[in-house]
């Protein structure tokens, strides 16, 4: 029954987003700290993607209140999701603008495991997000995962963004404009 529910959730996510082009990936392991370090825009070569997988339990822990003054921005996306791809440049602009501040951007890829070794790395490297992307196997998410971690998101569609600082949170289902993202981030000051 759980697999049926999860399959329905993932199917809904697929329907909610327009399938874009497939891309390729490379892999290695990285530490959790390297995942959330803001990407610094430079003229250097693109950082190769290091495959880091989070379990649902690790994801819940990272999404929880960290009891510090860091702003956490977590975006759930997939490489084939048109609205997800559309908002990435907005996140990149904010990452560059907020460089040096106490903010950590993490992009959680919900792509299928079969895309982890080719599609995701090429996509992530194209957008220069390598140090900020983690992989989450959607087939391991139980129906209890969503209400445990979110007020608004039931896993039925992406993109989804959770912004958290201490006890304050903001949840956005759907693609955000640059103005909307700026407004939401500024509300945490």
Buried (B, 14 or more C-beta within 10 A) or exposed (E): EEEEEBEEBBEBBBEBBEEBEBBBBBBEEBEEEBBBEBBEEEEEEEBEBBBBBBEBEBBEEBBEEBEEEBBBBBBBBBBBBBBBBBBBEBBBBBBEEBEEEEBBBBBBBBBBEEBBEBBBBBBBBEBBBBBBBBBBBBEBBEBEBBEEBBEEBBBBBBBBBBBBBBEEBBBBBBBBEEEBBBEBBEEBE
